[in-house]
Amino acid sequence: MLNTNLRHLETEEEVKEVLENNENVMLCCGRMGPMCIPVYDIMEQLEDKYSHVTFRDQDFDIPAADFIKSLPECSSFMGLPFTVYFKNGKVMVATASIQTKEQITEILDKEFGKSS
């Protein structure tokens, strides 16, 4: 399990439930490594500001992560984390490797609308 303050998705059922029950979802799939930890930290900082977005993380090395790994949008990714932005269960954007707060907020604002 990841050592973050985000809510974790540990089963395929949990992933499906989050995607079915939330309009806007940012899911970061990775490990506790130098490319992933900054993204988790940014997500934690933005969670309150973007109350209309559901922020979740997932350990890259569990069976349930196969869902993210097998997405066509992630097929060419080489670096962790895999971060996927879903709207109504559909992939809007997928990124790999470290992202800055500015890059993440730009995607959130474009895909889900600015924070309130």
Summary of the structure (lengths in Angstrom):
residues: 116
radius of gyration: 12.6
end to end distance: 31.2
largest distance: 35.6
contacts: 354
relative contact order: 0.23
helix: 36%
strand: 24%
